[in-house]
Structure formats: C-alpha cells, structure tokens
Amino acid sequence: MAAASDLAFDPWDPAFLADPYPAYAELRARGRVHYYEPTNQWLVPQHADVSALLRDRRLGRTYQHRFTHEEFGRTPPPPEQEPFHTLNDHGMLDLEPPDHTRIRRLVSKAFTPRTVERLKPYVRGLAEQLASALVAAGGGDLLKDVAEPLPVAVIAEMLGIPESDRAPLRPWSADICGMYELNPTEETAAKAVRASVEFSDYLRELIAARRKEPGEDLISGLIAAHDEGDRLTEQEMISTAVLLLNAGHEATVNATVNGWYALFRNPAQLELLRADHTLIPSAVEELMRYDTPLQLFERWVLDEIELDGTTIPRGAEVALLFGSANHDPTVFENPSALDLTRPDNPHISFSAGIHYCIGAPLARIELAASMGALLERAPTLRPAAEPARKPNFVIRGLEGLPVEVG
C-alpha cells in the first residue's frame, strides 16, 4: 500500500481534473488500496475490487441502521444542515436493507420498464426538437441547448411536474449535488440546505395535489404504490422524487457533454459513428466508460475488511474510483483508447449490487436519442471553442460545450 499523498492523485488540482486518468494508472500500478489523508478515505482503483466491494454487504451507503454517529466514531452533521440530511437520508441511494429493500421495491412498482418504454416517443421527439433548434441557430452551447433540457424535461414529465414549474429544477439539483463533492465548503452546504427546503416544500404541495387528483405520472404512482399494506411515507416520496431528478439528469447531462467532447477529440471514431448509426448503443456504453460522469462512489466500512493485506477498520470510508476501474487494462483492452465498437464493455458507471442505478434504462434511452438526433440533424456538428471544465471531481462535467453547425 502506498500513501496516496505520495501519488499524483489530487482532486483539487486543475491539471488532475482536466485528465485524471494518468494518476489513476499510477494508483492501480502502485497497489489495490491507498489511504488518502486529505479526505480520510481509502482509495480503491482496480476494477475487480471496485466491482466486488459494490456488492459486499460489509460496506454500506449509511451506517445509521446499525450504529449511532458516536458508536461509529463519526461526528454528527451540524444542526443547520438538517434539511439536506433529512432529504438525502430518506432516499434509497443512501439507505441499506431493510429500508432500502422496502423503498426500492415500492418505487419499482411505479418506475417500471413499461413506464420507461412508454416515454421513448416523447424522448425522441424532444431530442429532435432540440437538435433542430441548435441547427437553426447555427450552433450554440450543447450543454445548455441540448444536454440539459432533455433529461430535465423527461424526468419532470415522468414525475408530473408542470412545464411552468420546471425552471428551478436544475439549479436545485446542482446545489444539492454540490454536497457530494469531497470536503464541501460551508457555502456549498448552505446552498444545498436552501435548495433542499425549497424543493421539498414544492414537492409536498405537488403530492397533496396528486392525492386529490391522481394522474398517470410517477408521483401518483408513488402515492399508490403499496405492498402488503406497506406504503411510502411522504418524506420517502419526496426524497425519491429528488433522487430520481438529481441522479436522473445530473449523470445524463454530464455523460452527454463528456461524450461529445470525447468524440470531438477522437475524429476518426466520430466519423465511424456518422457513417454507421447502428453503433449508437455501443457508443453510449463506450462513452460512459471512457469518461464517466460519476468518478467516485463512497461506502462506509460496517465490518472490518482486508484488501491486499491491508486491514481497513470499521468506521472507515472507502472511495471506489469508477473512473479508474473503467480504465483498468486487466479488464479493458487498450483502455485509454476510445473504441465505439468495443464488444465487451463491463463498465461500472451505473454502479452494481443493490444500489445499481434504477434509472439506467432511461439514461440509455435519453443518451441514444440525443446522440441520434444530433447525428441526423447536425451531421457537421463541431466544436466552436475549447470548453471549460467544472472544478468538480466526483461529478465530472463541463461548464459548457460551444459548438457550430453548417
């Protein structure tokens, strides 16, 4: 085991953020686990370990189903952050069985494959509208003009949020997701708390309205979902709706711009895709692998584990490096190359185990629809300027992606 402080891993360094993959290669070469003092985490960079630990029930997204903060050797969050933690801690992403099992089962009753499949024409039509508007304008910002509006509109449509109410959704989501970065600042926390309060208040009113007049939307489905007399509480419904919105579009927005930026930097692969649109499904998988929007996923060590001769004690936190795992040469041949025809692609960008992304089928539909619409309607799409990268590590994306058409 090497101390990560001796390595090139530095999630606050702009050079690292621009291209973290050489540092990941160094981490993988130096060992299977590294203690990183700045975040008090154990970094796990290799695909086999990340994949196994995502399924290992000795680790959890929370520890509060078994221990108090004090018993676990952790400091409780400050009282002023309570609205964020109430919202976050009742979502299935941050719960463990039995609560996770119950909530995911109930949510799955409303978030069915048929529900997702029924959205396909809406997604395709919206993607075509956005691509056509970009072409008519001669270009623009691919992030703001296509990547953002598509998944936001889709999940809002799915949840039953009226168009007139959708403007704050993306800002609320961005502010809440700021708390998932490493060592968030007090300002970041304050923004997340404010967004949590406003978003929760809005959803509470929407749920009350749907109780009186149910519709065909997901909120109505969550209200109706029951299993042997068990139902979701109001807070669980609110947390689920926020989770679906945040996870459902933060990842898709960033996957879209990261993907197109990668295509622009690999023109031979882009030409291959333009010549053969049947490659879109494998292109979506490869772009998710090549520069995944979620670089790191955390787990608490509930029971002591050993990794490569290193004992990681109960109460520690492991950081599973998705971006590194997706570039592991023991799993992916020539991993630093973008290969849209890659036949075997076991990337872990949608996680694994009980927390595997429930929205993965919807994300794939959205990514394929926007890619197809842009290939068909903007075949000459090209970068207009070098984009700026967001100063984030965990959720990886761009500030914008200026493009030209024609």
N, C-alpha and C positions, 0 to 999 in steps of 0.2 A: 504493500500500500504506500502510495506517495501522498504527501500533503498537497492538496490542490493549490495551496498558496504558492508552491514551487513551480506550478504549471502555467500555461498561457490562458487558463480559464479565468475570465474577468467580465462578469455580466454587466458592468457599468462602463466598460471601455468601448468607445465608438468603433474602434477598429475590430474588436471582437464581435460587436453587434452587426457590423457590416458583413462579416463572414466568420461564424463561429466554428465552422467545420474542421479547419486545421487544428484548433485547440481540442476539439472532440477526438480527433485522431490521436493526438498526444495522450489524452486521458485513457483511451482504450489501450494504447500501447504500453502505458505505464502500470496498468492494473485494472482490476474489476471494481474497486471501490476506493474512494478518496474522501477524506474529511476536509470540508471547506469551512474554515473558521468564520469568515465574514457573515455567513448566513446560518452557521451552526447546523450544517446539513452534511449528510453523506451522499456524495455524488455517485451514481451508478450509470456507466456509459455504454455497456455492451448489450446487444440485442437479447441474447439468451437470458441474461439476468433481469433486464427490464421486463421482458415478457413474463418470466416466472414470478417476479415479485408483484406484478399487477394482479396475479391470481392467488397470491399467498395470503391466507387468512390470518397470519400472524401480524400482518400490516393492515392499517385501516386509514380511511379518509378522516375519521374522527377517533377520539379516544373516550369521549364523554359517555358512551354507552357502557363503559367498564370502569372508568376512573374519574375522580374529580381532577381539576387542574392541579391542585396541590399534590394529590397522590401520584400524579404523572410527572411531577417536577416541573410544571409549567406555570407561568404567570397568567391569571385570567385577563382577558382583553379589558381595556379601560371602559368604565361605565358609559362614557359618551359614545362609544361605538356600538352600543346595544342594538340599535335598529338594523345596522348592517348584519350583525351576527345572528339576530333572530331570523332575518330573511334568508341568510346563507345556510344556517344550520338546520333549517327545516326542508331544504331541497335534497333530493335523493342523491345528488352527487357527493354531498358531504355527510351522508348517513351510512351506517353499517347495519347489517341484519340485527334484530328482526325488523326494525323500522324501514330500512332500505327495501327489503323484500316486499313488505306490505305496500309501500308507496309506489314502487316500480310496477308491481302487479296491477294496481288500480289505474295508474297512468297509462299502462299498456292497453287497458280496455278502451281508452279514448284515443290513444295515439297508435292506431292500428295500421298495418301495411295497406289496407284498403283506403283508409283516410289519406295516407300519403300518396297512394296511386291516383286517387281522385283529384289531387292537386296538379297533376302533371300538365294538363292543358293550360291551366292558369299560369303555371311557372313558365311554360314555353312561350305563351302569348306575351307575358310581361317581359321576358328576356328579349323577344323580338322587337317589342316597342322601344325598349331602352337602347338596343343596338341601332335601330333605325334613327332614333333621335341623335345619337352620337354621330352617325354618318351625316345626317342633315346639317349638323353644326360644324362638320369638317374636323371633328375631334373634340378633345376636352380632357377631363380628368377621369380616367377609367374607374378610379375608386368611387368618387362622388356621383358619377353619372350612370354607372352600371353595377359595380361590385356591391355598393352599399344599398341602394334602393331595392334591389331584387330580394335578398333574403329577409330584409326588414318587412317588406310588403307581404311576403309569403307567410312568415310566422305570425304577423299581425292578422292577416286574413284567416289563418288557421285558428288563432285564438279568438277571433271575432271582435278585434279592436277596430272601431270605425276609422275610415281614412282621415277624418277630421281630427282624430286624437293621436295620430301616429308621429307627429313631429318630435316629441320629446323622447321617443323610444331609444333611438341611437345614442343621444347624449347620456340618458340614464344608464344605459348598458355600459358605455365606455367608462363612466365614472365608477360604477360598481366593479367592473373588471380591473380597474386600477389596483384594487386590493389584492389581486392575485400575483402581482409582481413581487420580486424579492425585496424585503425590508421597505414596505411602503412608508411614505412620509406622513406627517400629521395632516398636511394639506390634502393629500390623496385620500386619507381616511375621512376627513371632513366632507369631501365631495361625495364619497361613497355613502356616507350616512345620509346626507341630504337626498341623494338620488333614491336610496332605499326607502326613505319615508315617503317621498312623492310618488314613486312607482307603486308602493304598497297601498297608499291611500287611493290611487286611481283604480287599481285592481279590485280593491274592496267594494268600491261603488259599482264596478262592472259586474262583479259576481252577484251583488244584490239585485242588479237589473236582470241578470240572466236567471236568477232563481224565480223571479216573477214571470219572465217571458223567455223560456229556453229557446235556443236556436239550433242550428246544425254545426255550431262551432265547437272548438276544443274546450273552452271554458264551460259551456253547457255540458259537454261530455264528462269533464272532471267532476262537476256537481253531481251528475247522475251515476258516476262510476261507484259500484259497491260490490262487495264480495262477502257473502255470508253475514250480511248485516253491517260489515265494516265500510266506512266511508272516509274520504279525505277530510281533514279539518280545514277550516277557512285558511289558516296560516299555511298549511301544506299546499293548498291550491294556489295561493299567492306565490309561494316560493317555487312551486313547479312551473308556473307561468313565466316567472322571471328567469328561471334557469333555462327553459326552452328558448326564450327570446335571446338571452345572452349567449348561451352555448350555440344556439341555432344560427346566429348570424355573425357573431364575432369571428368564429372559425371560418365561415364561408366567405365573408368579406376578405379576410386576410389570405385565405387559400387562393381566391381569385386573383388578387393583385400580385401575390408572391409567384403564382403560376405564370401569369403573363409576363412578368419581369424576367422569369427564368427562360421563357420561350424567346423573348427578345434577345437574350444573351446567348441563345443557342439557335441561331437562324436555320441551321440545317434541319434540326428537329421541328421547327415551326413550319418549314416548307414541306416536310414529310406529312405533317398534320393537315396542312392546307390541301395537299394533294389527295388525302385519304381521310375523310371524316369518320370512317368506321373505327379509327384509332381513338376517338374521343373517350370511351370508357377506360381504356388502359392509360391514356394520357392523364385523366383525372387522378388515377391511382399513383402514377409515377410523379406527378407534380406534388401531390400530398406527401409523398415520401421525400422528394428531393429538397423541399424547403417547407417543412411542416409549420402551420401557424401556431401550434402548441408545442413549445420546445421542452417543456419540463412539467412533470406531474409529481406532486408530493404525496408521501404516505408517512403515517406515524407508525413507529415500531411498538406494537402492543405486547409482544413477547419477544424476548431476545432472539436474534438470528445470527448466523455466522455466514460470512461471504468471503470465500477465498482465504480462509484462515483468520479473517478479521471479525471479531465479535462486535456486533452493533447492539447496544443495550436497549432495554425497554425505556421508552421516553424520548428516544432519538427520533430524528426526522430524516427520511431518505428522499433524495431528489432524483427521480427517474428521468434520464435525459433522452426524451423521444427523438430529438434531432440527431443525437449521436447514434442511438440504436438504429435509426433509419439509414445510417451511412456505414454500418458495420460490414466490413469486407468479408467476414465469415458467413454472412447471410446474402449479401447483395454483390454480384459480380460488378467490378468497376463502379463502386457506389457514388463516386464524385461526378460521374457522367450522367447527363440527362438522357434517358433512353425510353421513349414513348412506346416502344414495342416490348418492353421488359416483360417476359412471360410469367415469371414467378415473383410476386411482389407482396410479401407478408409484412408490409409496413404496420406500425402500431399507432398511426396518427389518430385513430378513433379509440385508443386505449384497448383494454382487454379485461376479461374476467367479468365480475358482476357489475362493474362500472363502465362496461363497453357502451359507447355513445348510442343512446336510444334514437337519436336523430340522424344517424349515419345514412340511412336510405334517402332521407330528404336532402341532406347535404349533397349526396352524389347526384340526385336529380337536378338540383339547382346549379351545381358546377358544370354538369354536362349541358344543361340548357343554355347557360350564358356563353359557354365556350362555343357551342354550335351556332348560336345566333350571331356571335361576333365573326366567326369564320365565314358564315354565309353572307352576312350583310356588310361586313367590313374586311374584305379579303386583303386590303392593303394596309391594315392597321399597323402602325409603327410608333416607336417612342418619339416624343417631341422634346424631351429633356431628361436628364438624369434625375431619378426620383430621390427624395429624402427618406431615410429610414426612420421609423418611430424609435424613440430612445427606450424601448422596452425589450426585455429578454424573453420572459415566459410566453407572452402572446406576441408573436413575431409578425410584423407587417410594415407597410409603407405609409408615409404621411399622405401620399397621393401618387398617381402614375399618369403623367401627362402624355397624351397620345395624339397622333394625327391620322387622318383618313383622306384618301384621294390623291 
